Amino acid sequence: MVAMHVTNNKATIDEPLYIWRDYKDSVTRRGVRRDYFEKSYYDYIYGQVEALKRIYKINGDIYDGLVSNALKNIYYHYMQARYYGFDEEKVDEAISSLKSEPWMKWWLNKSSNWIYVV
């Protein structure tokens, strides 16, 4: 996410870069999905938070749609973690660090941005 949003040198190729395989013993299917989620949800949320902060730091600005999509992803994973009863304290720290960014405070208070979130 960071690399894509901090460069102007982008290129595309006409090849599929991601192929889904139904491998029953993959890391996301081995055992119970809940177990996989428990091991990965914090890193996912932390990655989203840090990516937003890094993009803003490099560009000095950030696309509203990118912020809203990241916030939706963070919210979805956070609520899933609450549903499973996982430790929310470290996630709360990551989210608080994002909320304390001056640009994020401005973004959250700008009412026209909420059209992207709803």
Backbone as XML, in Angstrom:
<?xml version="1.0"?>
<chain id="A" units="angstrom">
  <residue number="1" name="MET">
    <atom name="N" x="0.827" y="-1.179" z="0.000"/>
    <atom name="CA" x="0.000" y="0.000" z="0.000"/>
    <atom name="C" x="0.877" y="1.250" z="0.000"/>
  </residue>
  <residue number="2" name="VAL">
    <atom name="N" x="1.940" y="1.249" z="0.762"/>
    <atom name="CA" x="2.789" y="2.440" z="0.826"/>
    <atom name="C" x="3.447" y="2.681" z="-0.522"/>
  </residue>
  <residue number="3" name="ALA">
    <atom name="N" x="4.074" y="1.663" z="-1.095"/>
    <atom name="CA" x="4.792" y="1.841" z="-2.358"/>
    <atom name="C" x="3.884" y="2.384" z="-3.452"/>
  </residue>
  <residue number="4" name="MET">
    <atom name="N" x="2.684" y="1.886" z="-3.533"/>
    <atom name="CA" x="1.768" y="2.316" z="-4.584"/>
    <atom name="C" x="1.371" y="3.780" z="-4.447"/>
  </residue>
  <residue number="5" name="HIS">
    <atom name="N" x="1.277" y="4.267" z="-3.224"/>
    <atom name="CA" x="0.769" y="5.620" z="-3.001"/>
    <atom name="C" x="1.840" y="6.681" z="-2.799"/>
  </residue>
  <residue number="6" name="VAL">
    <atom name="N" x="3.110" y="6.322" z="-2.935"/>
    <atom name="CA" x="4.153" y="7.327" z="-2.777"/>
    <atom name="C" x="5.015" y="7.489" z="-4.026"/>
  </residue>
  <residue number="7" name="THR">
    <atom name="N" x="4.649" y="6.842" z="-5.106"/>
    <atom name="CA" x="5.431" y="6.983" z="-6.327"/>
    <atom name="C" x="4.560" y="7.411" z="-7.496"/>
  </residue>
  <residue number="8" name="ASN">
    <atom name="N" x="5.179" y="8.086" z="-8.430"/>
    <atom name="CA" x="4.511" y="8.425" z="-9.689"/>
    <atom name="C" x="4.936" y="7.478" z="-10.794"/>
  </residue>
  <residue number="9" name="ASN">
    <atom name="N" x="5.946" y="6.676" z="-10.544"/>
    <atom name="CA" x="6.459" y="5.736" z="-11.537"/>
    <atom name="C" x="5.731" y="4.403" z="-11.422"/>
  </residue>
  <residue number="10" name="LYS">
    <atom name="N" x="4.574" y="4.322" z="-12.062"/>
    <atom name="CA" x="3.767" y="3.105" z="-12.002"/>
    <atom name="C" x="3.682" y="2.493" z="-13.384"/>
  </residue>
  <residue number="11" name="ALA">
    <atom name="N" x="3.638" y="1.194" z="-13.430"/>
    <atom name="CA" x="3.513" y="0.477" z="-14.695"/>
    <atom name="C" x="2.574" y="-0.697" z="-14.488"/>
  </residue>
  <residue number="12" name="THR">
    <atom name="N" x="1.981" y="-1.159" z="-15.540"/>
    <atom name="CA" x="1.118" y="-2.334" z="-15.456"/>
    <atom name="C" x="1.587" y="-3.372" z="-16.455"/>
  </residue>
  <residue number="13" name="ILE">
    <atom name="N" x="1.270" y="-4.610" z="-16.169"/>
    <atom name="CA" x="1.541" y="-5.697" z="-17.104"/>
    <atom name="C" x="0.256" y="-6.483" z="-17.288"/>
  </residue>
  <residue number="14" name="ASP">
    <atom name="N" x="0.110" y="-7.076" z="-18.424"/>
    <atom name="CA" x="-1.102" y="-7.826" z="-18.743"/>
    <atom name="C" x="-0.969" y="-9.295" z="-18.335"/>
  </residue>
  <residue number="15" name="GLU">
    <atom name="N" x="-0.649" y="-9.515" z="-17.085"/>
    <atom name="CA" x="-0.504" y="-10.870" z="-16.561"/>
    <atom name="C" x="-1.199" y="-10.948" z="-15.207"/>
  </residue>
  <residue number="16" name="PRO">
    <atom name="N" x="-1.862" y="-12.059" z="-14.925"/>
    <atom name="CA" x="-2.439" y="-12.208" z="-13.583"/>
    <atom name="C" x="-1.311" y="-12.365" z="-12.559"/>
  </residue>
  <residue number="17" name="LEU">
    <atom name="N" x="-1.381" y="-11.584" z="-11.508"/>
    <atom name="CA" x="-0.340" y="-11.629" z="-10.486"/>
    <atom name="C" x="-0.775" y="-12.367" z="-9.234"/>
  </residue>
  <residue number="18" name="TYR">
    <atom name="N" x="-2.046" y="-12.703" z="-9.175"/>
    <atom name="CA" x="-2.554" y="-13.388" z="-7.998"/>
    <atom name="C" x="-3.501" y="-14.482" z="-8.464"/>
  </residue>
  <residue number="19" name="ILE">
    <atom name="N" x="-3.212" y="-15.676" z="-8.075"/>
    <atom name="CA" x="-4.068" y="-16.802" z="-8.445"/>
    <atom name="C" x="-4.497" y="-17.492" z="-7.157"/>
  </residue>
  <residue number="20" name="TRP">
    <atom name="N" x="-5.787" y="-17.646" z="-6.984"/>
    <atom name="CA" x="-6.309" y="-18.311" z="-5.799"/>
    <atom name="C" x="-6.287" y="-19.815" z="-6.006"/>
  </residue>
  <residue number="21" name="ARG">
    <atom name="N" x="-5.720" y="-20.513" z="-5.090"/>
    <atom name="CA" x="-5.687" y="-21.973" z="-5.132"/>
    <atom name="C" x="-6.438" y="-22.495" z="-3.919"/>
  </residue>
  <residue number="22" name="ASP">
    <atom name="N" x="-7.227" y="-23.501" z="-4.119"/>
    <atom name="CA" x="-7.995" y="-24.090" z="-3.026"/>
    <atom name="C" x="-7.158" y="-25.198" z="-2.389"/>
  </residue>
  <residue number="23" name="TYR">
    <atom name="N" x="-6.140" y="-24.794" z="-1.660"/>
    <atom name="CA" x="-5.238" y="-25.733" z="-1.007"/>
    <atom name="C" x="-5.707" y="-25.934" z="0.433"/>
  </residue>
  <residue number="24" name="LYS">
    <atom name="N" x="-6.208" y="-27.105" z="0.722"/>
    <atom name="CA" x="-6.848" y="-27.378" z="2.017"/>
    <atom name="C" x="-5.897" y="-27.264" z="3.212"/>
  </residue>
  <residue number="25" name="ASP">
    <atom name="N" x="-4.594" y="-27.385" z="2.985"/>
    <atom name="CA" x="-3.657" y="-27.338" z="4.097"/>
    <atom name="C" x="-2.898" y="-26.008" z="4.138"/>
  </residue>
  <residue number="26" name="SER">
    <atom name="N" x="-3.448" y="-24.955" z="3.495"/>
    <atom name="CA" x="-2.765" y="-23.662" z="3.512"/>
    <atom name="C" x="-2.812" y="-23.065" z="4.912"/>
  </residue>
  <residue number="27" name="VAL">
    <atom name="N" x="-1.956" y="-22.073" z="5.143"/>
    <atom name="CA" x="-1.856" y="-21.474" z="6.474"/>
    <atom name="C" x="-3.187" y="-20.849" z="6.907"/>
  </residue>
  <residue number="28" name="THR">
    <atom name="N" x="-3.995" y="-20.384" z="5.965"/>
    <atom name="CA" x="-5.273" y="-19.764" z="6.333"/>
    <atom name="C" x="-6.368" y="-20.783" z="6.576"/>
  </residue>
  <residue number="29" name="ARG">
    <atom name="N" x="-6.139" y="-22.034" z="6.223"/>
    <atom name="CA" x="-7.175" y="-23.047" z="6.416"/>
    <atom name="C" x="-6.782" y="-24.120" z="7.418"/>
  </residue>
  <residue number="30" name="ARG">
    <atom name="N" x="-5.514" y="-24.194" z="7.732"/>
    <atom name="CA" x="-5.042" y="-25.223" z="8.635"/>
    <atom name="C" x="-5.662" y="-25.014" z="10.007"/>
  </residue>
  <residue number="31" name="GLY">
    <atom name="N" x="-6.257" y="-26.003" z="10.560"/>
    <atom name="CA" x="-6.914" y="-25.870" z="11.846"/>
    <atom name="C" x="-8.207" y="-25.082" z="11.695"/>
  </residue>
  <residue number="32" name="VAL">
    <atom name="N" x="-8.403" y="-24.124" z="12.547"/>
    <atom name="CA" x="-9.635" y="-23.342" z="12.563"/>
    <atom name="C" x="-9.317" y="-21.908" z="12.134"/>
  </residue>
  <residue number="33" name="ARG">
    <atom name="N" x="-10.225" y="-21.313" z="11.358"/>
    <atom name="CA" x="-10.014" y="-19.936" z="10.900"/>
    <atom name="C" x="-9.792" y="-18.996" z="12.077"/>
  </residue>
  <residue number="34" name="ARG">
    <atom name="N" x="-10.491" y="-19.226" z="13.156"/>
    <atom name="CA" x="-10.359" y="-18.380" z="14.346"/>
    <atom name="C" x="-8.914" y="-18.350" z="14.825"/>
  </residue>
  <residue number="35" name="ASP">
    <atom name="N" x="-8.240" y="-19.485" z="14.814"/>
    <atom name="CA" x="-6.845" y="-19.551" z="15.257"/>
    <atom name="C" x="-5.945" y="-18.704" z="14.358"/>
  </residue>
  <residue number="36" name="TYR">
    <atom name="N" x="-6.145" y="-18.799" z="13.049"/>
    <atom name="CA" x="-5.357" y="-18.000" z="12.113"/>
    <atom name="C" x="-5.611" y="-16.515" z="12.344"/>
  </residue>
  <residue number="37" name="PHE">
    <atom name="N" x="-6.868" y="-16.155" z="12.520"/>
    <atom name="CA" x="-7.214" y="-14.751" z="12.731"/>
    <atom name="C" x="-6.556" y="-14.231" z="14.007"/>
  </residue>
  <residue number="38" name="GLU">
    <atom name="N" x="-6.584" y="-15.045" z="15.057"/>
    <atom name="CA" x="-6.008" y="-14.614" z="16.333"/>
    <atom name="C" x="-4.512" y="-14.309" z="16.185"/>
  </residue>
  <residue number="39" name="LYS">
    <atom name="N" x="-3.818" y="-15.066" z="15.354"/>
    <atom name="CA" x="-2.384" y="-14.868" z="15.167"/>
    <atom name="C" x="-2.064" y="-13.687" z="14.250"/>
  </residue>
  <residue number="40" name="SER">
    <atom name="N" x="-3.036" y="-13.244" z="13.460"/>
    <atom name="CA" x="-2.707" y="-12.252" z="12.437"/>
    <atom name="C" x="-3.433" y="-10.919" z="12.529"/>
  </residue>
  <residue number="41" name="TYR">
    <atom name="N" x="-4.510" y="-10.828" z="13.295"/>
    <atom name="CA" x="-5.328" y="-9.614" z="13.246"/>
    <atom name="C" x="-4.570" y="-8.371" z="13.709"/>
  </residue>
  <residue number="42" name="TYR">
    <atom name="N" x="-3.760" y="-8.493" z="14.753"/>
    <atom name="CA" x="-3.043" y="-7.313" z="15.240"/>
    <atom name="C" x="-2.063" y="-6.801" z="14.197"/>
  </residue>
  <residue number="43" name="ASP">
    <atom name="N" x="-1.297" y="-7.699" z="13.601"/>
    <atom name="CA" x="-0.322" y="-7.274" z="12.594"/>
    <atom name="C" x="-1.006" y="-6.621" z="11.400"/>
  </residue>
  <residue number="44" name="TYR">
    <atom name="N" x="-2.169" y="-7.114" z="11.034"/>
    <atom name="CA" x="-2.909" y="-6.515" z="9.923"/>
    <atom name="C" x="-3.328" y="-5.080" z="10.274"/>
  </residue>
  <residue number="45" name="ILE">
    <atom name="N" x="-3.925" y="-4.898" z="11.440"/>
    <atom name="CA" x="-4.365" y="-3.561" z="11.858"/>
    <atom name="C" x="-3.163" y="-2.636" z="12.003"/>
  </residue>
  <residue number="46" name="TYR">
    <atom name="N" x="-2.122" y="-3.100" z="12.642"/>
    <atom name="CA" x="-0.912" y="-2.296" z="12.820"/>
    <atom name="C" x="-0.328" y="-1.893" z="11.465"/>
  </residue>
  <residue number="47" name="GLY">
    <atom name="N" x="-0.330" y="-2.816" z="10.518"/>
    <atom name="CA" x="0.173" y="-2.517" z="9.179"/>
    <atom name="C" x="-0.639" y="-1.448" z="8.479"/>
  </residue>
  <residue number="48" name="GLN">
    <atom name="N" x="-1.948" y="-1.499" z="8.603"/>
    <atom name="CA" x="-2.813" y="-0.481" z="8.003"/>
    <atom name="C" x="-2.530" y="0.891" z="8.623"/>
  </residue>
  <residue number="49" name="VAL">
    <atom name="N" x="-2.431" y="0.933" z="9.941"/>
    <atom name="CA" x="-2.171" y="2.190" z="10.652"/>
    <atom name="C" x="-0.821" y="2.776" z="10.224"/>
  </residue>
  <residue number="50" name="GLU">
    <atom name="N" x="0.207" y="1.965" z="10.262"/>
    <atom name="CA" x="1.546" y="2.456" z="9.919"/>
    <atom name="C" x="1.652" y="2.851" z="8.447"/>
  </residue>
  <residue number="51" name="ALA">
    <atom name="N" x="0.958" y="2.138" z="7.580"/>
    <atom name="CA" x="0.970" y="2.496" z="6.156"/>
    <atom name="C" x="0.358" y="3.876" z="5.943"/>
  </residue>
  <residue number="52" name="LEU">
    <atom name="N" x="-0.778" y="4.144" z="6.573"/>
    <atom name="CA" x="-1.400" y="5.466" z="6.444"/>
    <atom name="C" x="-0.465" y="6.560" z="6.943"/>
  </residue>
  <residue number="53" name="LYS">
    <atom name="N" x="0.146" y="6.332" z="8.089"/>
    <atom name="CA" x="1.058" y="7.331" z="8.645"/>
    <atom name="C" x="2.265" y="7.554" z="7.729"/>
  </residue>
  <residue number="54" name="ARG">
    <atom name="N" x="2.800" y="6.484" z="7.176"/>
    <atom name="CA" x="3.967" y="6.595" z="6.298"/>
    <atom name="C" x="3.621" y="7.315" z="4.996"/>
  </residue>
  <residue number="55" name="ILE">
    <atom name="N" x="2.481" y="6.990" z="4.419"/>
    <atom name="CA" x="2.069" y="7.650" z="3.178"/>
    <atom name="C" x="1.921" y="9.145" z="3.401"/>
  </residue>
  <residue number="56" name="TYR">
    <atom name="N" x="1.285" y="9.516" z="4.496"/>
    <atom name="CA" x="1.114" y="10.944" z="4.774"/>
    <atom name="C" x="2.469" y="11.609" z="5.010"/>
  </residue>
  <residue number="57" name="LYS">
    <atom name="N" x="3.342" y="10.948" z="5.737"/>
    <atom name="CA" x="4.661" y="11.514" z="6.030"/>
    <atom name="C" x="5.448" y="11.754" z="4.742"/>
  </residue>
  <residue number="58" name="ILE">
    <atom name="N" x="5.374" y="10.844" z="3.806"/>
    <atom name="CA" x="6.137" y="10.968" z="2.562"/>
    <atom name="C" x="5.497" y="11.981" z="1.617"/>
  </residue>
  <residue number="59" name="ASN">
    <atom name="N" x="4.169" y="11.912" z="1.458"/>
    <atom name="CA" x="3.475" y="12.757" z="0.483"/>
    <atom name="C" x="3.031" y="14.108" z="1.033"/>
  </residue>
  <residue number="60" name="GLY">
    <atom name="N" x="2.847" y="14.202" z="2.337"/>
    <atom name="CA" x="2.314" y="15.424" z="2.923"/>
    <atom name="C" x="0.818" y="15.564" z="2.687"/>
  </residue>
  <residue number="61" name="ASP">
    <atom name="N" x="0.205" y="14.547" z="2.153"/>
    <atom name="CA" x="-1.220" y="14.516" z="1.867"/>
    <atom name="C" x="-1.614" y="13.047" z="1.705"/>
  </residue>
  <residue number="62" name="ILE">
    <atom name="N" x="-2.912" y="12.795" z="1.701"/>
    <atom name="CA" x="-3.367" y="11.419" z="1.535"/>
    <atom name="C" x="-4.761" y="11.432" z="0.925"/>
  </residue>
  <residue number="63" name="TYR">
    <atom name="N" x="-5.001" y="10.533" z="0.017"/>
    <atom name="CA" x="-6.264" y="10.433" z="-0.706"/>
    <atom name="C" x="-7.382" y="10.008" z="0.256"/>
  </residue>
  <residue number="64" name="ASP">
    <atom name="N" x="-8.495" y="10.761" z="0.238"/>
    <atom name="CA" x="-9.610" y="10.480" z="1.153"/>
    <atom name="C" x="-10.133" y="9.052" z="1.024"/>
  </residue>
  <residue number="65" name="GLY">
    <atom name="N" x="-10.232" y="8.559" z="-0.202"/>
    <atom name="CA" x="-10.724" y="7.201" z="-0.412"/>
    <atom name="C" x="-9.817" y="6.154" z="0.201"/>
  </residue>
  <residue number="66" name="LEU">
    <atom name="N" x="-8.518" y="6.395" z="0.172"/>
    <atom name="CA" x="-7.565" y="5.468" z="0.776"/>
    <atom name="C" x="-7.740" y="5.429" z="2.291"/>
  </residue>
  <residue number="67" name="VAL">
    <atom name="N" x="-7.882" y="6.598" z="2.894"/>
    <atom name="CA" x="-8.083" y="6.662" z="4.345"/>
    <atom name="C" x="-9.365" y="5.929" z="4.730"/>
  </residue>
  <residue number="68" name="SER">
    <atom name="N" x="-10.444" y="6.205" z="4.014"/>
    <atom name="CA" x="-11.722" y="5.586" z="4.384"/>
    <atom name="C" x="-11.683" y="4.072" z="4.205"/>
  </residue>
  <residue number="69" name="ASN">
    <atom name="N" x="-11.055" y="3.587" z="3.142"/>
    <atom name="CA" x="-10.963" y="2.132" z="2.960"/>
    <atom name="C" x="-10.124" y="1.491" z="4.057"/>
  </residue>
  <residue number="70" name="ALA">
    <atom name="N" x="-9.035" y="2.128" z="4.423"/>
    <atom name="CA" x="-8.202" y="1.587" z="5.506"/>
    <atom name="C" x="-8.971" y="1.595" z="6.828"/>
  </residue>
  <residue number="71" name="LEU">
    <atom name="N" x="-9.720" y="2.673" z="7.090"/>
    <atom name="CA" x="-10.503" y="2.728" z="8.329"/>
    <atom name="C" x="-11.574" y="1.639" z="8.357"/>
  </residue>
  <residue number="72" name="LYS">
    <atom name="N" x="-12.185" y="1.364" z="7.215"/>
    <atom name="CA" x="-13.174" y="0.274" z="7.157"/>
    <atom name="C" x="-12.512" y="-1.062" z="7.446"/>
  </residue>
  <residue number="73" name="ASN">
    <atom name="N" x="-11.331" y="-1.285" z="6.870"/>
    <atom name="CA" x="-10.613" y="-2.542" z="7.113"/>
    <atom name="C" x="-10.219" y="-2.674" z="8.577"/>
  </residue>
  <residue number="74" name="ILE">
    <atom name="N" x="-9.732" y="-1.583" z="9.160"/>
    <atom name="CA" x="-9.363" y="-1.600" z="10.576"/>
    <atom name="C" x="-10.592" y="-1.908" z="11.428"/>
  </residue>
  <residue number="75" name="TYR">
    <atom name="N" x="-11.689" y="-1.234" z="11.142"/>
    <atom name="CA" x="-12.920" y="-1.439" z="11.907"/>
    <atom name="C" x="-13.396" y="-2.895" z="11.805"/>
  </residue>
  <residue number="76" name="TYR">
    <atom name="N" x="-13.418" y="-3.436" z="10.610"/>
    <atom name="CA" x="-13.870" y="-4.807" z="10.397"/>
    <atom name="C" x="-13.037" y="-5.786" z="11.223"/>
  </residue>
  <residue number="77" name="HIS">
    <atom name="N" x="-11.723" y="-5.661" z="11.167"/>
    <atom name="CA" x="-10.861" y="-6.581" z="11.909"/>
    <atom name="C" x="-10.958" y="-6.351" z="13.418"/>
  </residue>
  <residue number="78" name="TYR">
    <atom name="N" x="-11.087" y="-5.108" z="13.819"/>
    <atom name="CA" x="-11.228" y="-4.800" z="15.245"/>
    <atom name="C" x="-12.506" y="-5.424" z="15.803"/>
  </residue>
  <residue number="79" name="MET">
    <atom name="N" x="-13.596" y="-5.273" z="15.082"/>
    <atom name="CA" x="-14.867" y="-5.831" z="15.558"/>
    <atom name="C" x="-14.847" y="-7.359" z="15.553"/>
  </residue>
  <residue number="80" name="GLN">
    <atom name="N" x="-14.175" y="-7.941" z="14.593"/>
    <atom name="CA" x="-14.046" y="-9.395" z="14.578"/>
    <atom name="C" x="-13.227" y="-9.859" z="15.787"/>
  </residue>
  <residue number="81" name="ALA">
    <atom name="N" x="-12.179" y="-9.125" z="16.126"/>
    <atom name="CA" x="-11.371" y="-9.462" z="17.304"/>
    <atom name="C" x="-12.213" y="-9.347" z="18.573"/>
  </residue>
  <residue number="82" name="ARG">
    <atom name="N" x="-13.049" y="-8.328" z="18.652"/>
    <atom name="CA" x="-13.940" y="-8.177" z="19.821"/>
    <atom name="C" x="-14.917" y="-9.342" z="19.891"/>
  </residue>
  <residue number="83" name="TYR">
    <atom name="N" x="-15.443" y="-9.744" z="18.743"/>
    <atom name="CA" x="-16.393" y="-10.861" z="18.703"/>
    <atom name="C" x="-15.750" y="-12.124" z="19.278"/>
  </residue>
  <residue number="84" name="TYR">
    <atom name="N" x="-14.501" y="-12.382" z="18.885"/>
    <atom name="CA" x="-13.807" y="-13.571" z="19.373"/>
    <atom name="C" x="-13.296" y="-13.406" z="20.801"/>
  </residue>
  <residue number="85" name="GLY">
    <atom name="N" x="-13.320" y="-12.185" z="21.325"/>
    <atom name="CA" x="-12.864" y="-11.943" z="22.683"/>
    <atom name="C" x="-11.357" y="-11.849" z="22.808"/>
  </residue>
  <residue number="86" name="PHE">
    <atom name="N" x="-10.666" y="-11.453" z="21.739"/>
    <atom name="CA" x="-9.214" y="-11.332" z="21.780"/>
    <atom name="C" x="-8.796" y="-10.046" z="22.476"/>
  </residue>
  <residue number="87" name="ASP">
    <atom name="N" x="-7.543" y="-9.990" z="22.866"/>
    <atom name="CA" x="-6.970" y="-8.826" z="23.541"/>
    <atom name="C" x="-7.027" y="-7.599" z="22.631"/>
  </residue>
  <residue number="88" name="GLU">
    <atom name="N" x="-7.707" y="-6.580" z="23.095"/>
    <atom name="CA" x="-7.864" y="-5.371" z="22.290"/>
    <atom name="C" x="-6.886" y="-4.274" z="22.698"/>
  </residue>
  <residue number="89" name="GLU">
    <atom name="N" x="-6.201" y="-4.445" z="23.803"/>
    <atom name="CA" x="-5.372" y="-3.371" z="24.330"/>
    <atom name="C" x="-4.284" y="-2.944" z="23.348"/>
  </residue>
  <residue number="90" name="LYS">
    <atom name="N" x="-3.569" y="-3.899" z="22.766"/>
    <atom name="CA" x="-2.499" y="-3.508" z="21.849"/>
    <atom name="C" x="-3.068" y="-2.910" z="20.559"/>
  </residue>
  <residue number="91" name="VAL">
    <atom name="N" x="-4.255" y="-3.364" z="20.139"/>
    <atom name="CA" x="-4.905" y="-2.769" z="18.971"/>
    <atom name="C" x="-5.324" y="-1.342" z="19.295"/>
  </residue>
  <residue number="92" name="ASP">
    <atom name="N" x="-5.837" y="-1.137" z="20.496"/>
    <atom name="CA" x="-6.230" y="0.211" z="20.913"/>
    <atom name="C" x="-5.050" y="1.173" z="20.846"/>
  </residue>
  <residue number="93" name="GLU">
    <atom name="N" x="-3.860" y="0.702" z="21.207"/>
    <atom name="CA" x="-2.660" y="1.547" z="21.149"/>
    <atom name="C" x="-2.353" y="1.955" z="19.710"/>
  </residue>
  <residue number="94" name="ALA">
    <atom name="N" x="-2.453" y="1.025" z="18.785"/>
    <atom name="CA" x="-2.183" y="1.325" z="17.379"/>
    <atom name="C" x="-3.195" y="2.333" z="16.843"/>
  </residue>
  <residue number="95" name="ILE">
    <atom name="N" x="-4.460" y="2.111" z="17.153"/>
    <atom name="CA" x="-5.514" y="3.012" z="16.683"/>
    <atom name="C" x="-5.357" y="4.397" z="17.321"/>
  </residue>
  <residue number="96" name="SER">
    <atom name="N" x="-5.004" y="4.439" z="18.588"/>
    <atom name="CA" x="-4.792" y="5.728" z="19.264"/>
    <atom name="C" x="-3.644" y="6.499" z="18.624"/>
  </residue>
  <residue number="97" name="SER">
    <atom name="N" x="-2.602" y="5.783" z="18.208"/>
    <atom name="CA" x="-1.483" y="6.471" z="17.565"/>
    <atom name="C" x="-1.912" y="7.107" z="16.255"/>
  </residue>
  <residue number="98" name="LEU">
    <atom name="N" x="-2.847" y="6.477" z="15.550"/>
    <atom name="CA" x="-3.367" y="7.052" z="14.309"/>
    <atom name="C" x="-4.265" y="8.248" z="14.609"/>
  </residue>
  <residue number="99" name="LYS">
    <atom name="N" x="-5.129" y="8.095" z="15.610"/>
    <atom name="CA" x="-6.045" y="9.183" z="15.971"/>
    <atom name="C" x="-5.308" y="10.414" z="16.478"/>
  </residue>
  <residue number="100" name="SER">
    <atom name="N" x="-4.099" y="10.247" z="16.997"/>
    <atom name="CA" x="-3.350" y="11.388" z="17.527"/>
    <atom name="C" x="-2.624" y="12.179" z="16.436"/>
  </residue>
  <residue number="101" name="GLU">
    <atom name="N" x="-2.580" y="11.635" z="15.223"/>
    <atom name="CA" x="-1.948" y="12.362" z="14.114"/>
    <atom name="C" x="-2.785" y="13.592" z="13.775"/>
  </residue>
  <residue number="102" name="PRO">
    <atom name="N" x="-2.183" y="14.782" z="13.691"/>
    <atom name="CA" x="-2.950" y="15.993" z="13.383"/>
    <atom name="C" x="-3.760" y="15.897" z="12.089"/>
  </residue>
  <residue number="103" name="TRP">
    <atom name="N" x="-3.198" y="15.298" z="11.053"/>
    <atom name="CA" x="-3.926" y="15.180" z="9.787"/>
    <atom name="C" x="-5.126" y="14.252" z="9.919"/>
  </residue>
  <residue number="104" name="MET">
    <atom name="N" x="-5.019" y="13.229" z="10.777"/>
    <atom name="CA" x="-6.141" y="12.315" z="10.970"/>
    <atom name="C" x="-7.249" y="13.003" z="11.763"/>
  </residue>
  <residue number="105" name="LYS">
    <atom name="N" x="-6.879" y="13.790" z="12.762"/>
    <atom name="CA" x="-7.882" y="14.563" z="13.502"/>
    <atom name="C" x="-8.652" y="15.463" z="12.537"/>
  </residue>
  <residue number="106" name="TRP">
    <atom name="N" x="-7.909" y="16.126" z="11.648"/>
    <atom name="CA" x="-8.547" y="16.998" z="10.654"/>
    <atom name="C" x="-9.468" y="16.170" z="9.755"/>
  </residue>
  <residue number="107" name="TRP">
    <atom name="N" x="-8.987" y="15.012" z="9.293"/>
    <atom name="CA" x="-9.765" y="14.163" z="8.385"/>
    <atom name="C" x="-11.056" y="13.713" z="9.051"/>
  </residue>
  <residue number="108" name="LEU">
    <atom name="N" x="-10.971" y="13.276" z="10.293"/>
    <atom name="CA" x="-12.156" y="12.788" z="11.003"/>
    <atom name="C" x="-13.169" y="13.901" z="11.274"/>
  </residue>
  <residue number="109" name="ASN">
    <atom name="N" x="-12.700" y="15.120" z="11.454"/>
    <atom name="CA" x="-13.601" y="16.243" z="11.728"/>
    <atom name="C" x="-14.184" y="16.870" z="10.473"/>
  </residue>
  <residue number="110" name="LYS">
    <atom name="N" x="-13.657" y="16.535" z="9.314"/>
    <atom name="CA" x="-14.165" y="17.094" z="8.057"/>
    <atom name="C" x="-15.375" y="16.266" z="7.622"/>
  </residue>
  <residue number="111" name="SER">
    <atom name="N" x="-16.558" y="16.830" z="7.759"/>
    <atom name="CA" x="-17.792" y="16.074" z="7.539"/>
    <atom name="C" x="-17.903" y="15.496" z="6.128"/>
  </residue>
  <residue number="112" name="SER">
    <atom name="N" x="-17.350" y="16.165" z="5.140"/>
    <atom name="CA" x="-17.475" y="15.657" z="3.766"/>
    <atom name="C" x="-16.704" y="14.353" z="3.557"/>
  </residue>
  <residue number="113" name="ASN">
    <atom name="N" x="-15.774" y="14.014" z="4.443"/>
    <atom name="CA" x="-15.045" y="12.748" z="4.319"/>
    <atom name="C" x="-15.900" y="11.541" z="4.681"/>
  </residue>
  <residue number="114" name="TRP">
    <atom name="N" x="-16.935" y="11.751" z="5.475"/>
    <atom name="CA" x="-17.726" y="10.614" z="5.944"/>
    <atom name="C" x="-18.544" y="9.968" z="4.834"/>
  </residue>
  <residue number="115" name="ILE">
    <atom name="N" x="-18.699" y="10.654" z="3.701"/>
    <atom name="CA" x="-19.385" y="10.017" z="2.570"/>
    <atom name="C" x="-18.591" y="8.801" z="2.086"/>
  </residue>
  <residue number="116" name="TYR">
    <atom name="N" x="-17.270" y="8.840" z="2.262"/>
    <atom name="CA" x="-16.425" y="7.716" z="1.859"/>
    <atom name="C" x="-16.586" y="6.524" z="2.790"/>
  </residue>
  <residue number="117" name="VAL">
    <atom name="N" x="-16.904" y="6.756" z="4.036"/>
    <atom name="CA" x="-16.948" y="5.691" z="5.032"/>
    <atom name="C" x="-18.287" y="4.961" z="5.040"/>
  </residue>
  <residue number="118" name="VAL">
    <atom name="N" x="-19.358" y="5.687" z="4.795"/>
    <atom name="CA" x="-20.705" y="5.099" z="4.897"/>
    <atom name="C" x="-21.005" y="4.166" z="3.778"/>
  </residue>
</chain>
